[in-house]
Amino acid sequence: MRVDISVLPSDDKITWERRSTEDTRRLTLNLERCTGCGSCAMSCPQDAISMVAVGAESKSDIIIDIEKCVFCKTCSTICPFNAMELNVDGMTFGSLMTGEFSADFVDECERCLKCLDACPRDSLMFEIPGGMITKSRQGKIKRDEDLCIYCARCDAACCEEKIITVKKPLMGSIEVDQDLCDGCGTCIDACPTHNISFTKKEKMWDSVEPITIGEEVSSGVNILVKYHRESDEITFNDYCIYCGKCETVCPTGAIKVNIEGGTDGILGPWNEAIERRKSKKKTVPLKGRKIDIDKCHACGDCVVACPVRGKVLKIVNGTVWLIDEEECQGCGVCVECCPGKAMKLYGPEISKKMLIKSVSAL
């Protein structure tokens, strides 16, 4: 059976279309909703989805290999952010990662609007009928089910009446190796529910290798030998939805997200996807690197800031050298700290080529 696959990109979405004599399937990725958590990549039975490094300049946080993808809808059903959707001959399959939400926004709500401020996905809206509040028309709050991720921030922020109740779709636990944590803050910036923070201060490390020029130690940068950084201990609040993005982006492997439950009474692809997500190890994210030698001042800031010091970058003969790209998880700290803007990480281009192949009939 002949299958034609094409890519239809737009400003806010990418659609992969597969046409055959059996059916027409469209897999759509909503770029604005996708957070790059990696749930789809870890769950994909064909290993067709790869993550783009969080610190890389890229239009999309994920890349789909259309030569491997069989348009099975696993990714669309497992996505906690409802960012992927599979349409088969007009029938749409979206996310099954939905929890429970209940609220009396009509009679009990005090219109304090704290829930709107707390929502990290802007899924709650305050509507005023006719644009004016009167005794009979006081306005009310509405929820966008497609945007809600059931993180329970609105529940916690609700006034004393507590009219909002949220049950998460999954439960779990998070393990953090504080000895491995470098305090780079990548997980904090990446967390879609703003669930991670730093508390207690402690010294993480106190020296790096001296920068050398030829056989001599450069006197201008000897200060790096005694350099140290104080960081905070990482803590997690109660708004985690166990999407796993913190684990995906952590450059030192200090975070492990464990999913508990989620498959009771559910059979088929959903159950299998959850089990794959529980057991699959993360892979090195896709990225490329450019170093502008003319802009590099060999200051060593990138070497010092790198959470996996000594494994990725070093300074030799007045310029920065790349040791092992595979050790880099693409957090982008080196890019942010470079005073000369000499370092750049970038993601792969989205393939727009049309693919024609033969597959076995379903």
C-alpha positions as CSV (number, residue, x, y, z in Angstrom):
1,M,0.0,0.0,0.0
2,R,1.4,3.4,-1.0
3,V,1.5,6.1,1.6
4,D,2.1,9.8,1.0
5,I,3.3,11.9,3.9
6,S,3.7,15.7,3.8
7,V,4.4,18.5,6.3
8,L,2.1,21.5,6.5
9,P,3.8,24.1,8.8
10,S,2.3,27.4,9.9
11,D,3.2,30.1,12.5
12,D,1.6,28.3,15.5
13,K,1.1,24.7,14.3
14,I,2.8,21.9,12.4
15,T,0.7,19.3,10.7
16,W,2.0,16.0,9.3
17,E,-0.5,14.5,6.8
18,R,-0.5,10.8,5.8
19,R,-2.6,9.8,2.9
20,S,-3.2,6.2,1.8
21,T,-6.0,4.1,0.2
22,E,-7.1,3.2,3.7
23,D,-7.5,6.6,5.3
24,T,-6.2,10.1,5.7
25,R,-4.4,10.9,9.0
26,R,-3.3,14.3,10.3
27,L,-1.1,14.7,13.3
28,T,-1.0,18.3,14.5
29,L,1.4,19.9,17.0
30,N,0.3,23.1,18.6
31,L,3.6,25.0,19.1
32,E,2.1,27.4,21.6
33,R,0.9,24.7,23.9
34,C,3.9,22.3,23.7
35,T,6.3,22.7,26.6
36,G,8.9,20.2,25.5
37,C,8.2,17.9,28.5
38,G,9.1,14.8,26.6
39,S,6.1,12.7,27.5
40,C,5.5,12.0,23.8
41,A,9.1,11.1,23.1
42,M,9.3,8.7,26.0
43,S,6.0,7.1,25.1
44,C,6.4,6.7,21.4
45,P,6.5,3.0,20.5
46,Q,8.5,3.7,17.3
47,D,11.0,6.1,18.8
48,A,9.9,8.6,16.2
49,I,9.9,11.7,18.4
50,S,13.1,13.5,19.6
51,M,13.5,16.3,22.0
52,V,15.2,19.6,21.1
53,A,17.6,21.0,23.7
54,V,15.9,23.5,26.0
55,G,18.6,26.0,25.5
56,A,18.6,25.8,21.7
57,E,17.0,28.3,19.4
58,S,14.2,26.4,17.6
59,K,10.7,26.8,16.3
60,S,9.6,23.5,17.8
61,D,10.5,21.7,21.1
62,I,10.1,18.3,19.5
63,I,11.0,16.8,16.1
64,I,9.1,14.0,14.5
65,D,10.7,11.5,12.1
66,I,8.0,10.9,9.6
67,E,9.8,7.9,8.3
68,K,9.4,6.2,11.6
69,C,6.0,7.6,12.7
70,V,3.0,5.3,12.1
71,F,0.4,7.9,13.2
72,C,-0.8,5.6,16.0
73,K,-2.2,8.5,18.3
74,T,0.0,7.5,21.3
75,C,1.6,10.9,21.5
76,S,-1.7,12.8,21.3
77,T,-3.4,10.7,24.0
78,I,-0.4,11.0,26.4
79,C,0.3,14.7,26.1
80,P,-0.6,16.5,29.4
81,F,-0.8,19.9,27.6
82,N,-3.2,18.9,24.9
83,A,-0.6,20.0,22.4
84,M,-0.9,17.1,19.9
85,E,-4.0,16.0,18.1
86,L,-4.5,13.1,15.6
87,N,-7.4,13.3,13.1
88,V,-8.4,10.1,11.3
89,D,-10.9,10.8,8.5
90,G,-12.5,13.6,10.5
91,M,-12.4,11.8,13.9
92,T,-10.2,13.6,16.4
93,F,-8.1,12.0,19.1
94,G,-6.8,14.3,21.8
95,S,-5.3,13.9,25.2
96,L,-6.5,11.5,27.8
97,M,-4.4,13.2,30.5
98,T,-7.4,14.9,32.0
99,G,-8.1,15.2,35.7
100,E,-11.3,16.4,37.5
101,F,-12.3,20.0,37.9
102,S,-15.3,21.3,39.8
103,A,-16.3,24.8,40.8
104,D,-19.4,26.9,41.4
105,F,-18.5,30.1,39.6
106,V,-22.1,31.3,39.5
107,D,-23.5,31.3,43.1
108,E,-20.5,30.8,45.4
109,C,-17.7,32.7,43.6
110,E,-16.6,36.0,45.3
111,R,-14.9,37.2,42.0
112,C,-11.6,37.8,43.8
113,L,-9.9,36.5,40.6
114,K,-7.0,35.0,42.5
115,C,-7.4,31.8,40.5
116,L,-6.9,33.7,37.3
117,D,-3.6,35.1,38.5
118,A,-2.5,31.6,39.8
119,C,-3.2,29.7,36.6
120,P,0.1,29.1,34.6
121,R,-1.7,28.3,31.4
122,D,-4.3,31.1,31.2
123,S,-7.1,28.6,31.1
124,L,-9.4,30.7,33.3
125,M,-11.2,33.8,32.0
126,F,-13.4,36.4,33.6
127,E,-16.3,37.3,31.4
128,I,-18.6,40.3,31.9
129,P,-21.9,40.0,30.0
130,G,-22.5,43.1,27.9
131,G,-19.2,44.6,29.2
132,M,-20.8,46.0,32.3
133,I,-21.4,44.6,35.9
134,T,-24.8,45.2,37.4
135,K,-26.8,43.7,40.2
136,S,-28.2,41.1,37.9
137,R,-25.1,40.6,35.8
138,Q,-22.0,40.3,38.0
139,G,-19.7,38.5,35.6
140,K,-18.4,35.0,35.9
141,I,-15.3,32.9,35.5
142,K,-15.0,30.4,32.6
143,R,-12.5,27.6,32.1
144,D,-10.9,26.5,28.8
145,E,-10.7,22.7,29.1
146,D,-8.1,22.4,26.3
147,L,-5.7,24.7,28.2
148,C,-6.3,23.4,31.7
149,I,-3.5,21.0,33.0
150,Y,-5.1,20.2,36.4
151,C,-2.1,21.5,38.4
152,A,-4.4,22.6,41.2
153,R,-2.9,26.1,41.5
154,C,-6.3,27.6,41.2
155,D,-7.6,25.3,44.0
156,A,-4.8,26.5,46.3
157,A,-5.4,30.2,45.5
158,C,-9.1,30.1,45.8
159,C,-10.7,32.3,48.5
160,E,-11.8,31.0,51.9
161,E,-15.0,29.6,50.4
162,K,-12.9,27.1,48.5
163,I,-15.3,26.7,45.6
164,I,-12.7,25.0,43.3
165,T,-11.7,21.4,43.6
166,V,-9.1,19.8,41.3
167,K,-8.0,16.2,41.0
168,K,-4.8,15.6,39.0
169,P,-4.8,13.0,36.3
170,L,-1.6,11.3,37.6
171,M,0.1,11.1,40.9
172,G,3.8,10.5,41.5
173,S,6.9,11.4,43.4
174,I,10.1,13.3,42.6
175,E,13.6,12.2,43.7
176,V,16.4,14.9,43.8
177,D,20.1,14.1,44.3
178,Q,21.1,17.3,46.0
179,D,24.8,16.4,45.6
180,L,24.4,16.2,41.8
181,C,22.3,19.4,41.6
182,D,24.5,22.3,40.4
183,G,21.9,25.0,41.0
184,C,21.8,26.1,37.4
185,G,18.1,26.8,37.6
186,T,17.3,25.2,34.3
187,C,14.5,23.1,35.9
188,I,12.9,26.2,37.4
189,D,12.8,28.1,34.1
190,A,11.4,25.0,32.3
191,C,8.7,23.9,34.8
192,P,5.3,24.6,33.1
193,T,3.5,24.8,36.5
194,H,6.1,27.0,38.3
195,N,6.4,24.2,40.8
196,I,10.1,24.4,41.6
197,S,12.0,26.7,43.8
198,F,15.3,27.1,45.7
199,T,15.7,27.3,49.5
200,K,18.7,26.5,51.7
201,K,22.0,27.9,50.6
202,E,25.1,25.7,50.3
203,K,28.4,25.6,48.5
204,M,28.2,23.4,45.5
205,W,31.9,23.4,44.4
206,D,35.0,25.4,45.0
207,S,37.4,24.9,42.1
208,V,37.9,24.2,38.4
209,E,40.8,23.3,36.3
210,P,43.1,26.2,35.6
211,I,43.1,27.6,32.0
212,T,46.3,26.9,30.2
213,I,48.0,28.6,27.2
214,G,50.4,26.1,25.8
215,E,52.4,24.7,28.7
216,E,51.9,27.8,30.9
217,V,49.0,28.6,33.2
218,S,47.6,32.0,32.2
219,S,48.1,34.5,35.0
220,G,45.1,36.5,33.9
221,V,42.6,33.7,34.8
222,N,44.2,32.0,37.8
223,I,41.3,33.2,39.8
224,L,39.2,30.4,38.3
225,V,41.2,27.9,40.3
226,K,39.7,29.2,43.5
227,Y,36.3,30.1,42.0
228,H,33.2,28.9,43.9
229,R,29.5,29.4,43.6
230,E,26.9,29.2,46.2
231,S,23.5,27.8,45.2
232,D,20.2,26.8,46.8
233,E,18.7,23.5,47.5
234,I,16.0,22.6,45.1
235,T,12.5,22.0,46.4
236,F,9.2,21.1,44.8
237,N,5.8,22.4,45.7
238,D,2.4,20.8,45.4
239,Y,1.5,21.7,41.8
240,C,3.5,19.0,39.9
241,I,1.6,17.2,37.2
242,Y,4.6,14.8,36.7
243,C,5.1,15.7,33.1
244,G,8.8,15.0,33.5
245,K,10.2,18.1,31.9
246,C,12.4,18.9,34.9
247,E,14.0,15.5,34.5
248,T,14.3,15.9,30.8
249,V,16.2,19.3,31.0
250,C,18.4,18.7,34.0
251,P,22.0,18.7,32.7
252,T,23.4,16.7,35.6
253,G,20.7,14.0,36.0
254,A,19.9,15.1,39.5
255,I,16.1,14.8,39.1
256,K,14.0,11.6,38.6
257,V,10.2,11.8,38.2
258,N,8.3,8.7,39.2
259,I,4.7,8.1,38.0
260,E,2.4,6.2,40.4
261,G,-0.8,4.7,39.1
262,G,-2.5,6.1,36.0
263,T,-3.2,2.7,34.5
264,D,-5.7,1.2,36.8
265,G,-8.7,-0.2,34.9
266,I,-7.3,1.1,31.6
267,L,-6.2,-1.2,28.8
268,G,-4.7,-0.8,25.4
269,P,-2.4,1.9,24.0
270,W,-2.9,4.3,27.0
271,N,-1.7,1.7,29.5
272,E,1.3,0.8,27.3
273,A,2.2,4.4,26.8
274,I,2.2,5.1,30.5
275,E,4.4,2.0,31.2
276,R,6.9,3.1,28.5
277,R,7.0,6.6,30.0
278,K,7.7,5.1,33.4
279,S,10.6,3.0,32.3
280,K,12.2,4.7,29.3
281,K,15.5,6.5,29.9
282,K,16.0,10.0,28.5
283,T,18.3,10.5,25.5
284,V,20.6,13.4,24.6
285,P,18.4,16.2,23.1
286,L,18.9,17.4,19.5
287,K,21.0,20.5,19.1
288,G,23.8,22.0,17.1
289,R,26.5,24.4,18.4
290,K,28.2,27.4,16.9
291,I,31.2,29.2,18.5
292,D,32.2,32.5,16.9
293,I,36.0,32.5,17.6
294,D,36.2,36.2,16.7
295,K,33.8,37.0,19.5
296,C,35.3,34.6,22.1
297,H,37.6,36.3,24.6
298,A,38.6,33.1,26.3
299,C,37.2,34.5,29.6
300,G,36.2,31.0,30.8
301,D,32.7,32.0,31.9
302,C,31.2,29.2,29.9
303,V,33.6,26.6,31.3
304,V,32.8,27.8,34.9
305,A,29.0,28.0,34.4
306,C,28.6,24.6,32.7
307,P,26.8,22.3,35.1
308,V,28.9,19.3,33.9
309,R,32.2,21.1,34.2
310,G,35.2,19.6,32.6
311,K,33.2,17.3,30.3
312,V,31.9,19.6,27.6
313,L,34.0,22.8,27.3
314,K,37.6,23.9,28.1
315,I,39.8,26.8,27.2
316,V,43.0,26.0,25.3
317,N,45.5,28.5,23.7
318,G,43.2,31.4,24.2
319,T,40.0,29.9,22.7
320,V,37.1,27.7,23.8
321,W,37.3,24.0,22.8
322,L,34.5,21.5,22.7
323,I,35.4,18.2,24.5
324,D,32.4,16.0,24.1
325,E,29.1,17.2,22.7
326,E,27.3,14.0,23.9
327,E,27.8,15.0,27.5
328,C,25.9,18.2,26.9
329,Q,22.2,18.2,27.7
330,G,21.7,21.6,26.0
331,C,20.6,23.6,29.1
332,G,22.0,26.8,27.4
333,V,23.7,28.2,30.5
334,C,26.9,28.7,28.5
335,V,25.0,30.7,26.0
336,E,23.4,32.9,28.6
337,C,26.6,33.7,30.5
338,C,28.8,34.4,27.5
339,P,29.7,38.2,27.6
340,G,30.7,38.2,24.0
341,K,27.7,36.4,22.7
342,A,30.1,33.9,21.0
343,M,28.2,30.7,21.9
344,K,24.9,29.6,20.2
345,L,22.9,26.4,20.4
346,Y,20.3,25.8,17.7
347,G,17.7,23.1,17.0
348,P,17.2,21.1,13.8
349,E,15.1,22.5,11.0
350,I,11.7,21.0,10.5
351,S,11.7,18.8,7.4
352,K,9.2,19.9,4.8
353,K,10.0,17.2,2.3
354,M,7.2,14.9,1.0
355,L,7.8,11.2,1.7
356,I,6.4,8.4,-0.4
357,K,6.8,4.8,0.9
358,S,5.1,1.4,0.9
359,V,3.7,-0.1,4.0
360,S,1.7,-3.2,4.8
361,A,-2.0,-2.7,4.7
362,L,-3.7,-2.4,8.1
